[in-house]
Amino acid sequence: MTEQKDPGILYIILSVLSAFFGVSNKENYDRDRAYIEKVGLKPYIIAALILAFLFVASIYAVVTIVLNSAGV
């Protein structure tokens, strides 16, 4: 078996985004699982918290803009 390269921050973010949508493939799953066994969940948890905060903040911003433009 060949040694897999550790995923960078971009791949971790993409893995978390695919988890948000519930889609992934076996190759990414295997890469993530090997990295989690090696390092732990901390990078994935941090990425998930940041992305969840950005999602909530963007929804809040859109609702605020729509309500302000409607005069409410």
GUDREN-543847 format. One record per residue: residue number from 1; residue in one letter; x, y, z of N, C-alpha, C, O in turn. Coordinates in Angstrom, 3 decimals. Example, Ala and Ser with C-alpha at 12.3 -4.5 7.8 and 13.67 -1.06 7.14 Angstrom:
2
{markol 1; 'A'; {13.190; -5.690; 7.800}; {12.300; -4.500; 7.800}; {13.200; -3.300; 7.800}; {14.236; -3.319; 8.465}}
{markol 2; 'S'; {12.850; -2.250; 7.080}; {13.670; -1.060; 7.140}; {12.900; 0.030; 7.870}; {13.409; 1.138; 8.039}}
This chain:
72
{markol 1; 'M'; {0.845; -1.179; 0.000}; {0.000; 0.000; 0.000}; {0.890; 1.242; 0.000}; {1.900; 1.280; 0.703}}
{markol 2; 'T'; {0.527; 2.246; -0.773}; {1.323; 3.461; -0.856}; {0.945; 4.426; 0.257}; {-0.189; 4.450; 0.735}}
{markol 3; 'E'; {1.918; 5.207; 0.645}; {1.698; 6.212; 1.683}; {0.891; 7.363; 1.096}; {1.245; 7.899; 0.046}}
{markol 4; 'Q'; {-0.194; 7.746; 1.768}; {-1.019; 8.849; 1.294}; {-0.476; 10.158; 1.844}; {-0.023; 10.228; 2.986}}
{markol 5; 'K'; {-0.530; 11.189; 1.018}; {-0.112; 12.516; 1.432}; {-1.174; 13.106; 2.353}; {-2.370; 12.920; 2.132}}
{markol 6; 'D'; {-0.733; 13.816; 3.382}; {-1.673; 14.458; 4.297}; {-2.458; 15.537; 3.568}; {-1.894; 16.274; 2.759}}
{markol 7; 'P'; {-3.761; 15.636; 3.847}; {-4.565; 16.663; 3.183}; {-4.216; 18.049; 3.713}; {-3.942; 18.222; 4.900}}
{markol 8; 'G'; {-4.231; 19.018; 2.831}; {-4.011; 20.405; 3.220}; {-5.303; 21.011; 3.741}; {-6.339; 20.348; 3.802}}
{markol 9; 'I'; {-5.226; 22.268; 4.110}; {-6.386; 22.943; 4.685}; {-7.525; 23.023; 3.663}; {-8.695; 22.924; 4.033}}
{markol 10; 'L'; {-7.190; 23.201; 2.385}; {-8.230; 23.262; 1.360}; {-8.991; 21.945; 1.270}; {-10.217; 21.944; 1.156}}
{markol 11; 'Y'; {-8.278; 20.829; 1.319}; {-8.945; 19.530; 1.267}; {-9.773; 19.258; 2.517}; {-10.818; 18.612; 2.444}}
{markol 12; 'I'; {-9.312; 19.747; 3.653}; {-10.094; 19.593; 4.885}; {-11.388; 20.391; 4.775}; {-12.452; 19.905; 5.158}}
{markol 13; 'I'; {-11.303; 21.612; 4.254}; {-12.501; 22.437; 4.076}; {-13.463; 21.779; 3.094}; {-14.670; 21.745; 3.332}}
{markol 14; 'L'; {-12.926; 21.255; 1.986}; {-13.781; 20.573; 1.017}; {-14.423; 19.324; 1.609}; {-15.571; 19.010; 1.294}}
{markol 15; 'S'; {-13.701; 18.614; 2.457}; {-14.264; 17.430; 3.113}; {-15.401; 17.816; 4.056}; {-16.428; 17.140; 4.119}}
{markol 16; 'V'; {-15.205; 18.909; 4.785}; {-16.252; 19.366; 5.706}; {-17.468; 19.850; 4.918}; {-18.605; 19.576; 5.303}}
{markol 17; 'L'; {-17.238; 20.568; 3.818}; {-18.359; 21.013; 2.985}; {-19.113; 19.832; 2.398}; {-20.343; 19.849; 2.336}}
{markol 18; 'S'; {-18.386; 18.803; 1.966}; {-19.077; 17.632; 1.431}; {-19.843; 16.910; 2.531}; {-20.882; 16.305; 2.266}}
{markol 19; 'A'; {-19.347; 16.966; 3.751}; {-20.078; 16.375; 4.872}; {-21.354; 17.175; 5.172}; {-22.382; 16.596; 5.522}}
{markol 20; 'F'; {-21.284; 18.504; 5.035}; {-22.477; 19.334; 5.216}; {-23.571; 18.938; 4.240}; {-24.750; 18.906; 4.595}}
{markol 21; 'F'; {-23.175; 18.634; 2.999}; {-24.144; 18.264; 1.971}; {-24.435; 16.769; 1.946}; {-25.382; 16.336; 1.289}}
{markol 22; 'G'; {-23.638; 15.980; 2.647}; {-23.871; 14.539; 2.714}; {-23.371; 13.777; 1.509}; {-23.868; 12.693; 1.205}}
{markol 23; 'V'; {-22.386; 14.335; 0.817}; {-21.812; 13.656; -0.345}; {-20.306; 13.513; -0.152}; {-19.653; 14.398; 0.402}}
{markol 24; 'S'; {-19.774; 12.410; -0.606}; {-18.340; 12.164; -0.571}; {-18.057; 10.954; -1.441}; {-18.979; 10.311; -1.943}}
{markol 25; 'N'; {-16.787; 10.649; -1.617}; {-16.450; 9.421; -2.317}; {-15.486; 8.603; -1.471}; {-14.940; 9.102; -0.487}}
{markol 26; 'K'; {-15.282; 7.378; -1.842}; {-14.483; 6.464; -1.033}; {-13.043; 6.933; -0.895}; {-12.440; 6.789; 0.169}}
{markol 27; 'E'; {-12.493; 7.489; -1.958}; {-11.105; 7.954; -1.914}; {-10.924; 9.048; -0.863}; {-9.984; 9.000; -0.069}}
{markol 28; 'N'; {-11.818; 10.027; -0.858}; {-11.747; 11.107; 0.128}; {-12.011; 10.580; 1.532}; {-11.362; 11.001; 2.489}}
{markol 29; 'Y'; {-12.959; 9.662; 1.653}; {-13.257; 9.075; 2.957}; {-12.032; 8.357; 3.513}; {-11.692; 8.523; 4.684}}
{markol 30; 'D'; {-11.378; 7.574; 2.690}; {-10.190; 6.850; 3.141}; {-9.064; 7.807; 3.525}; {-8.380; 7.596; 4.526}}
{markol 31; 'R'; {-8.872; 8.863; 2.726}; {-7.842; 9.851; 3.041}; {-8.144; 10.540; 4.379}; {-7.257; 10.696; 5.217}}
{markol 32; 'D'; {-9.406; 10.950; 4.569}; {-9.795; 11.626; 5.805}; {-9.664; 10.702; 7.007}; {-9.193; 11.117; 8.066}}
{markol 33; 'R'; {-10.073; 9.466; 6.847}; {-10.000; 8.508; 7.952}; {-8.551; 8.264; 8.376}; {-8.253; 8.219; 9.570}}
{markol 34; 'A'; {-7.654; 8.108; 7.405}; {-6.240; 7.894; 7.717}; {-5.655; 9.120; 8.420}; {-4.868; 8.982; 9.357}}
{markol 35; 'Y'; {-6.034; 10.313; 7.973}; {-5.521; 11.538; 8.591}; {-6.078; 11.721; 9.999}; {-5.358; 12.166; 10.893}}
{markol 36; 'I'; {-7.345; 11.384; 10.207}; {-7.945; 11.491; 11.535}; {-7.287; 10.510; 12.500}; {-7.053; 10.849; 13.660}}
{markol 37; 'E'; {-6.990; 9.311; 12.041}; {-6.306; 8.346; 12.902}; {-4.915; 8.825; 13.269}; {-4.424; 8.533; 14.359}}
{markol 38; 'K'; {-4.278; 9.557; 12.371}; {-2.916; 10.039; 12.592}; {-2.885; 11.290; 13.466}; {-2.069; 11.386; 14.384}}
{markol 39; 'V'; {-3.771; 12.251; 13.187}; {-3.716; 13.561; 13.829}; {-4.850; 13.780; 14.829}; {-4.640; 14.388; 15.879}}
{markol 40; 'G'; {-6.036; 13.295; 14.516}; {-7.204; 13.518; 15.349}; {-8.235; 14.372; 14.629}; {-8.016; 14.792; 13.492}}
{markol 41; 'L'; {-9.340; 14.625; 15.278}; {-10.463; 15.359; 14.683}; {-10.319; 16.874; 14.732}; {-11.086; 17.584; 14.081}}
{markol 42; 'K'; {-9.368; 17.376; 15.479}; {-9.274; 18.808; 15.735}; {-9.314; 19.672; 14.467}; {-10.080; 20.635; 14.450}}
{markol 43; 'P'; {-8.537; 19.395; 13.397}; {-8.619; 20.256; 12.204}; {-10.003; 20.250; 11.560}; {-10.456; 21.277; 11.054}}
{markol 44; 'Y'; {-10.672; 19.107; 11.576}; {-12.000; 19.003; 10.977}; {-13.043; 19.727; 11.824}; {-13.955; 20.350; 11.280}}
{markol 45; 'I'; {-12.922; 19.652; 13.128}; {-13.855; 20.339; 14.015}; {-13.701; 21.847; 13.885}; {-14.696; 22.571; 13.826}}
{markol 46; 'I'; {-12.460; 22.325; 13.839}; {-12.222; 23.764; 13.692}; {-12.791; 24.251; 12.360}; {-13.463; 25.281; 12.314}}
{markol 47; 'A'; {-12.526; 23.523; 11.284}; {-13.063; 23.904; 9.967}; {-14.586; 23.889; 9.980}; {-15.215; 24.783; 9.413}}
{markol 48; 'A'; {-15.184; 22.894; 10.613}; {-16.643; 22.797; 10.663}; {-17.243; 23.970; 11.449}; {-18.258; 24.530; 11.035}}
{markol 49; 'L'; {-16.639; 24.339; 12.554}; {-17.153; 25.464; 13.340}; {-17.052; 26.773; 12.562}; {-17.982; 27.579; 12.572}}
{markol 50; 'I'; {-15.927; 26.981; 11.892}; {-15.754; 28.204; 11.105}; {-16.762; 28.252; 9.962}; {-17.392; 29.286; 9.737}}
{markol 51; 'L'; {-16.922; 27.143; 9.237}; {-17.867; 27.115; 8.119}; {-19.312; 27.261; 8.588}; {-20.114; 27.914; 7.921}}
{markol 52; 'A'; {-19.649; 26.666; 9.719}; {-21.006; 26.817; 10.250}; {-21.264; 28.270; 10.654}; {-22.346; 28.800; 10.403}}
{markol 53; 'F'; {-20.275; 28.916; 11.278}; {-20.416; 30.322; 11.644}; {-20.591; 31.196; 10.398}; {-21.437; 32.090; 10.377}}
{markol 54; 'L'; {-19.787; 30.932; 9.360}; {-19.911; 31.701; 8.116}; {-21.270; 31.491; 7.462}; {-21.838; 32.426; 6.897}}
{markol 55; 'F'; {-21.792; 30.277; 7.534}; {-23.113; 29.995; 6.972}; {-24.191; 30.776; 7.712}; {-25.036; 31.412; 7.081}}
{markol 56; 'V'; {-24.173; 30.736; 9.026}; {-25.179; 31.448; 9.827}; {-25.044; 32.953; 9.620}; {-26.049; 33.655; 9.506}}
{markol 57; 'A'; {-23.816; 33.451; 9.572}; {-23.605; 34.883; 9.365}; {-24.092; 35.327; 7.996}; {-24.651; 36.416; 7.860}}
{markol 58; 'S'; {-23.888; 34.500; 6.985}; {-24.356; 34.870; 5.650}; {-25.881; 34.859; 5.566}; {-26.470; 35.729; 4.924}}
{markol 59; 'I'; {-26.519; 33.893; 6.201}; {-27.988; 33.867; 6.235}; {-28.517; 35.098; 6.967}; {-29.475; 35.725; 6.512}}
{markol 60; 'Y'; {-27.905; 35.446; 8.089}; {-28.305; 36.633; 8.843}; {-28.150; 37.893; 7.996}; {-29.021; 38.762; 7.998}}
{markol 61; 'A'; {-27.031; 37.987; 7.269}; {-26.791; 39.167; 6.429}; {-27.823; 39.264; 5.312}; {-28.327; 40.352; 5.036}}
{markol 62; 'V'; {-28.141; 38.165; 4.674}; {-29.131; 38.178; 3.586}; {-30.504; 38.570; 4.125}; {-31.197; 39.383; 3.513}}
{markol 63; 'V'; {-30.902; 38.008; 5.251}; {-32.210; 38.343; 5.832}; {-32.256; 39.810; 6.234}; {-33.268; 40.476; 6.016}}
{markol 64; 'T'; {-31.185; 40.322; 6.813}; {-31.134; 41.726; 7.207}; {-31.244; 42.641; 5.994}; {-31.974; 43.632; 6.025}}
{markol 65; 'I'; {-30.525; 42.313; 4.934}; {-30.585; 43.124; 3.712}; {-31.983; 43.101; 3.110}; {-32.496; 44.141; 2.697}}
{markol 66; 'V'; {-32.595; 41.945; 3.058}; {-33.938; 41.834; 2.488}; {-34.942; 42.596; 3.335}; {-35.797; 43.298; 2.794}}
{markol 67; 'L'; {-34.855; 42.472; 4.637}; {-35.811; 43.189; 5.500}; {-35.606; 44.696; 5.426}; {-36.581; 45.449; 5.434}}
{markol 68; 'N'; {-34.357; 45.152; 5.355}; {-34.100; 46.591; 5.231}; {-34.596; 47.135; 3.905}; {-35.123; 48.247; 3.849}}
{markol 69; 'S'; {-34.435; 46.369; 2.843}; {-34.897; 46.857; 1.537}; {-36.429; 46.826; 1.450}; {-37.022; 47.566; 0.665}}
{markol 70; 'A'; {-37.065; 45.972; 2.256}; {-38.531; 45.912; 2.267}; {-39.121; 46.985; 3.190}; {-40.331; 47.212; 3.195}}
{markol 71; 'G'; {-38.264; 47.634; 3.961}; {-38.743; 48.676; 4.865}; {-39.324; 48.161; 6.152}; {-40.117; 48.854; 6.788}}
{markol 72; 'V'; {-38.958; 46.979; 6.551}; {-39.489; 46.381; 7.782}; {-38.585; 46.720; 8.935}; {-38.849; 46.314; 10.066}}
